[in-house]
């Protein structure tokens, strides 16, 4: 191993760790979006808020769960924090569905 490689190795490892954390953050955001859509659809079918929250929890384990129902649409907003190195970044996803199950 050369001295140049030994000097560059920490920078390479840092870039690799940031790239892996970013991939993890994107995967968590996709799961959060799927969870918001599933929860909104379940509320649109007329299920309870507790059931919709349980559905979202099984998919993405959100830290916040908010619903808004205006009579025509029911919207779900989920929040979570990024994990690992990017834990300080908040994630938020919202999805709406027609409330026709009532």
N, C-alpha and C positions, 0 to 999 in steps of 0.2 A: 504494500500500500504506500502510495506516495504522499508526501506532505501536502500537496495541493488537494488531493482527494480527502484527506483527513480534515482539512480546513473547510472544504465545501460540503462535507457530509451533514453537518447540523442544518445548514440552509436547505439542503435537499430534503431532509426529514421534515422540516417545518413546512415546506411547500406541500409535501405529500400529506401531512396531517391536516392541513387546511383544505386540500382537495377532498379528502375523505369526509371531513366534517361538512363540507358543502353538499356532497352527495347525500349524506345522512339528512341534512336539513331539507333538501328537495324531496326526499322520500317521505319524510314526516309531513311536509306540506301537502303532498298528494293524498296521504292517508287522511289528513284532516279535511281535505275537500271532499273525499269520498264519504267520510263520516257525517259531514254537514248535509250532503245530499240525501243520504239514507235517513237521517233523522227528520229532515224536512218532508220527505215522502211519507214516512210513518205518521207524522203529525197531520199531513194532508189526508191520509186515510182515516183519520179520526182516532188514532191511538193516543194514549196519555203522554204527558210531558215526561213522566218517569220512564216509560217504555222507550221513548225517543232518546232520552239521555242514556239509557242502558245500551241502546244500539250504537250510539256514538262512542260510548266508552269501550265497547268491544272492538271497535275498529281502530280508534286512534288515541284513546285515553286523554281527552282534552282537559284543560285546567279551568276553562270557563264555558258555560252553556247558556245562551240567551235565545229566547224566541219572541217573535212578533207576529201577531195574527190580525190582519186587517179585514177579515171576512172573505176576501177573495183569494189571497195568498197567505201562506204561512212561511215565515223565514226563520232560519236557524243560523246563529253566528257562534262559531266555536273558536276558542283561543287556546294556545299552548306556547310553551317556550321551547326554543331549539335546544337540543341536547348536546352534550360533549363540549367541545371548544367554543361552540357558538350558542351556549345556553342563554346568553343575555339577549339574544334576538327574539322578539315576540313574533309568533305566527298567528294569523287570523284568517278564517275562511267563512264565507257566508253562502248559503244556498236557499232557494225558495221553491215552493211547490204549490200547486193549486189546492185549496182546501175544499175538496169535494166529498169528503167522507162523512160529513155531518148531515 
